[in-house]
């Protein structure tokens, strides 16, 4: 069976289009010493991948035009030239966007034995869940009694932030787009939900939802959401800047019209990347897997069926088609 991969054919200007991607057949790759052949079962698409489509220096190298793209993947070992991996074992890698991954054993990690569905290692127990966990608890130093505002709250990261904060005794104010997403957030314990698509003034909406102000802002969106958080922040509030998806495609500058409050309110604003915390993943896995097992954390995943749907799944991140983590079942 041929091994296919998605490649980036053109660097997008603005919102990516399906024509920016091409599905190609990869040549047969004989297995070298110490290498594995893995049949990918699940693929992750994530907003940060949009930045990799630009030819700019960043914390992750840009995609190369005409070369197979990569990203998070869960797969099954079908051939091994390394004694530490056996046929049939489930592994995780960054060799996604392809049906079959071939590479050195060091490129793959066995899934931790957490007794959860494999796909959760790409969502709540993978990079999005870890981003939520470390961003809320370590970066923002959120604590019981805090009022936490989360933008992009129905997405892969935001939905976990909301539930973590609720479970630890914080008051949660969330922003999402549309009644379905807002209704689901209420169902999982969010105290106040703002449908930003229905609000003419986000600053006023947040001030109504958090009349005493916010202690923590977890930013997935940037733009007007960041402005509103700056306007409503309490003195000494902490901002964890995870993403700014509102500007990924248009490259627009942030307005920051309330930026002077950073001084007067003595705000702490810190950007972060989940890889900063890789050394502490045992703690993350231990605590989060227990929450999943006792239904304290409700996992929501949007799954598109079929490898051919990978670009569609990625583009859907920017049009709001997903609730929770967007995944592709190969």
TAWO-V773118 format. One record per backbone hydrogen bond with DSSP energy under -0.5 kcal/mol. NH is the residue of the N-H (numbers start at 1). CO is the residue of the C=O. Records with the same first field share a line. If there is no record, write none. Layout:
NH->CO  CO
//
This chain:
3->26
4->2
5->24
6->97
7->22
8->67
9->7  20
10->20
12->10
14->12
20->17
21->18
22->7
24->5  22
26->3  24
30->28
34->81
35->32
36->103
37->79
38->101
39->76
40->38  99
41->74
42->74
43->328
44->72
45->326
49->46
50->47
51->48
52->48
53->49  50
54->51
56->54
63->52
66->8
67->64
69->6
71->94
73->93
74->42
75->91
76->39
77->89
78->37
79->37
81->35
85->82
88->77
89->86
91->75
92->109
93->73
94->107
96->71  94
99->4
101->38
103->36
105->34
107->104
108->105
109->92
111->90
114->112
120->117
121->118
122->119
123->120
125->120
126->123
129->123
130->126
131->127
132->128
133->129
134->130
135->131
136->132
137->133
138->134
139->134
140->135
142->136
145->169
146->143
148->146  171
149->216
150->173
151->218
153->175
155->152
156->324
158->152
159->155
160->157
161->157
162->158
163->159
164->160
165->161
166->162
167->163
168->164
169->166
170->165
171->146
172->170
173->148  171
174->192
175->150
176->194
178->176
182->178
183->179
184->180
185->181
186->182
187->183
188->184
189->186
190->185
191->172
192->172
194->174
195->193
196->176  194
198->195
199->196
200->198
205->201
206->202
207->203
208->204
209->205
210->206
211->208
213->210
214->232
215->147
216->147
217->238
218->149
219->217  240
220->218
225->222
226->222
227->223
228->224
229->225
230->226
231->227
232->228
233->229
234->214
236->265
237->234
238->215
239->268
240->217
241->239  270
242->219  240
243->219
245->220
246->221
247->244
248->245
251->247
259->256
261->258
262->259
263->260
264->260
265->261
266->263
267->262
268->237
269->267
270->239
272->241
276->273
277->274
278->275
280->277
281->278
284->280
285->281
286->282
287->283
288->284
289->285
290->286
291->287
292->288
293->289
294->290
295->292
296->291
297->291
299->297
302->325
303->301
304->327
306->329
309->306
310->307
313->309
314->310
315->311
316->312
317->313  314
318->315
319->316
320->316
321->316
322->316
324->154
325->300
327->302  325
328->43
329->304
330->41  328
//
